[in-house]
C-alpha cells in the first residue's frame, strides 16, 4: 500500500442544500479528531445552487480548528484583484497560524466574469500575473509590478504568510487546478502543486506525465510539484446503494452527472479505499473526498470518511 496517504474533505457544490453554520463548524472541529488532513472549499459566484463565500467560511473554520489545513479549490483569482487576495489570504494564514494552502484556476463558468465586469479573453495570462503578484507580495516588502492587467508600485503587505519549507517558493503553496492543456502548462511553469478533479486514474497519470515533461522544458526539471485529486463520493453500505441514494442528485445535475459518477468513489469504506488505491498506484497520495449529500446527511458522510478512511491511512502510516 502507498505510504502516507492523506485524506481531505471537499465543501461546496450544494446542489441538495447547504448545511447550517453550526453543522459546518462542528464538522470542521471533528474532522481534526478523525485525522482529516485538509478542508477545501469550492468557489462560485453564480452557481446553479447556493454557495457560501470562500473567505468568510475559511475564517470561520480557522477560528474553530487548530491543525487542519484549509484552502479554496479552486479560487477564481481572476474575479478579484490579486493585491486584495494577497491581503485576505495572508490574514487568513495569520489567523490560522500558517495552515492556509492556495489553489487557483480560471473556472469553468464564464458568467461569473461578466457579472464582475472582467473580460474572459486573456484569462490565462491574467491568472499568470495574479499568481506572480501573490508570490511577490507574500515573500517581500515594497513590491512593484507592471503587467498587462495589473500595475502598481511600492506595495507592502504585513503580516505576510508564515514561511514554508516544503516548496520552492518559500511561501504559501499555490496549486493550480484545471484539465485543459493551458492549465497543465501553468502547473508546470508556476505551480507548487496540481489539483486534479473528475479524472480517471489513467487520465490523472497522463496529465501528471505531461506536467513533468513540460516542467523540464520550462527549466523546472527538479521542481517540487505535488499533486492531489478531488473525488466526488458517497458512502453507503454498497456501491449500488450509494448510486440509488444519489438519484435526486443525478436528476438535478442532468448530463454532467454521468462524468461525476464514472470518475467518483461510491460505496462502502472498503470500496472507497479500493478506488483510492487505483490512483495511489500512479503515485498519488493526496485525496479530497467530496461528499454528494443533502444538508442533513453531510455530517454523517464526513464522519464516516474520517472514521473509516482517513483514520485507516493514519494508522497505516503510523504502523
N, C-alpha and C positions, 0 to 999 in steps of 0.2 A: 504493500500500500504506500502511496505517496506520503512523504513526511510533512508535518505542519500544515495541513490543510486548514485554511481559515474561512469561517462562515460569517457573512454579514447578512443584514436584513434590508430589503428594499421597502420604501414607504412612499405611497402616492398612487396615481392612476386609479382614483376611487370610483370606478365605474359602478360599483354596487353601493356607494355611500361612504361617508367619512366617519371614522371612529371619533368619539368625544375627546376633548382636550385632556380630560382626566385619564382616559384609557391610554392615550398616546404617552403621557408622562409615566404611567405605571408600567407600561410595556417596555419603555426605554430603560427604566430602572432595573426591571427584572432581566432584561436582555444581558446586562453585565453579569448577573449571577449565573446565567446559563452559559456563559463563556462565549457569547457572540462577540465577534471582532469589531464590527463596524455597523453603522446605521446610515443608509443612503436615501436621499430624497429626490423625487422627480421634480422637474422644474417646467411648468407650462403656464402660460398666461391665459390663452383662450382654449382651454381643454374641453373635450366633449363631456366632461364630468367635473365635479367640484375638485379644486386643487388649492392647497394652502401655500402661502408664501414661504419660500425656502429659508430665507434668512431668519424670519420670525420663528419658524419651527426649530431650526438649528440652535438658536439662542435658548429656546425653551428647554430643549433636550440637554444642551450643555449645562444648564443651570441645575438639572436634576440628576446628572450622572457624573461619574468621576474617572472612568477608564476607557470607555468605548470610543472608537474613532468615529468621526462624523463628517459627512460631506454631501454635496449635491451630485446627482448622477443623471444627467449632466447639467451644469449651469449654462443657461443660454447667455453667455457673456456678451454677445453682440447686442442684446437688447438694453444693456446698461453700460454706462461709462466705466471703463476699466479702472480709473482712479477711484471712483466711488466703491467699486467692488474690492479693490485692493484694501481700502479702508475698512469696509464691512467685514471682510474675512480675516484681516489682521486683528480686528476687535474680537471676532468670534474665537480666534486662536488664543488670544489673551484670556478671555473669559473661560475657555475650556482647558487652559493650561497646556496648550500645544497639541490638541487632539484633532485639529482640522486637516482634512485632505480635500484638495480641489479636483474636480473633474469638469471639463468643459467640452462643449460641442456646438455645432451650428443649429442643431434642432431640425426636426422634420417639418414643423408646422410654420409655413411662411405667413400665415395670417397674423401671428404674433409680431412679426416685423412691421407689417402695415399698421397695426394698432399702435405701435411705438414710434411710427414715423421713421423707421430705419429702412433704407433701401436693401433689397435682397441681393442685388448684383454685388459681386466682390465680397460676399460674406466670409469666404475662406481667408482672404487677405486681411479683412477686418479682425477676424479671430486671431490670426497670427500676431497682429500688432497688439491685441489685447493681452495675449499670453506674455509677450515680451515686456509689456508695461507692468503686469502683475509681478513678474520675477524681479524687475529692476527696482520697483518700489518696495518690495519685501526684503531686498538684500542690502540696500544702502540709502543714505540720505541724499538730498539735493539731486534729484533726477530730472533730466530734461529729455524730451522725446519729440522727434519731428518725423511723422509718418504721413501716409496718405489720408488716414482717417482721424488721427489724434495728434495734437500739437500742444505741448506745454513746456514750461521752463521752471526749474528750481522747485520741484515738489518733494516734500519730505513727509513720510507717514510714520507716526510713532503712536503707540509701540508697534514695532514690526513683529512678524511671527517669530516664534522660537526657531533657532537654527535647527536644521535637520541633517543628521549624519548619514541617512540611508539613501540619499540620491546625489546626483552630480551637481545640482544647482545650489544645494546647501540651505534651501528654504522650503516652505510648504510644497509638498508634491503637487504637480499639475499633471493629471491624467487626461487623456483625450479619448472621447467616445466617438462612435460612428462606424459605418460599414463601407462607405464609399472609398474609392482609391485615394481621393484627396484627404480623407480622414486618416488613412493608413500612412500616407506620406507625412502628415502633420505629426503623428505619433513618432515616426522615425526621425524627423527633423528636430522636434521640440519637446516631445513628451517624456515625463518621468514614468509613465505607465500607459497601458492601453486598456480601455474599458469597453469590453465587447458586450453585445446584447442580442438576444434572439438569433443565436448562431448554433448550428450543429457542431459536434466535436470536430468533424472534418473541416468545416468552414473556419472554425476558430484556428485550427492548426495551420491551415493555408494562409490565413491573414497574418498569423504570427511570423511565419516563414517570410512572407512579403516584407513585414516590418523590419525584420533582422537584415534582410538583403538591402533594403533601402537605407537603413541606418548606416550600414557600411559604406554605401555610396555617398552619404552625406557626411562622411568622416566621423561617424559615431559607432564604429565597429565594437568598441568595448563599453559602450554606454550602458548604464543600469536602467533598463526599461522593464518595469514589472508588468504584470497583466492580471486582469480579473474579468469575471463574466457575470452578467445578470441572468439568472434563471427564474422565469415565472414558475410558480409552483402551487401545488395544492396537496396538503397532507390529508390522507384518509386511510381507511382500512385496506384499500386496494386501488390500483390504477383505474379500474372500471368504475369504482365508487367515486373517485375523485372527478372523473370526467362527467359522471352523472350529476354530481353536485354543481359542476361548472356550467350546466346547460343555460341557466339565466345569463351568465357572463357571455357565452358564445352567441346567444340571441341578441344581446345588446351590442356586441362589438362587430358582428357580421363577418365580412370577408377576411378581415385581419386576423380573426381568432384562429384560423387554421394554422397559420405560421407559428403563432404563440404556442398552440397546443402541441405542434410537432417538435418544437425545439425547447420545450419546458421540462419540468420534472414533476411527475404526478404519481401519487400513490402512497404506499406505506413508507415509514422511515427507511426500511431496508431497500425499497425500490428507489427512493431518492438518493441514498448513498451509492447504489449501483450506477445511477445516472451520473453522479459526481465523478465516480471512478472512470467513466468513459472519457471525460475531459481531462482528468488527472493524468491519464496515460500520455497525454500530449504535453505534460509538464505544468499544467495549470494548478495553482494552489490557493487561489482566492476566489471565493464564490459568494455572490449576493443572491440569496433566495428571496424571491418577491412573491408573497402570498396573494393569490387571487381570492378575495374573501369579502363578504359583507361586513359592515362595521362590527356587528355583534360576534362575528366569527374570528375577527382579526387577531385578538389577543391569544386565543386558543391555538391558532395556526403558528404564531411566533413562539409560543411556549413549547409546542411540540418540536419545532425546528431547533430551539435551544436545548431542550432536554434530550432529544433522540439523535440529533445530528451534530450540532456544534460541540456538545459535551463529549460525544463519541470521539470526535477528532482531537479534542483537547486531551482526553485520556490517552488516546493512541500516541500523541506526541510526547506526553509525559513518560509513557512506557518505553 
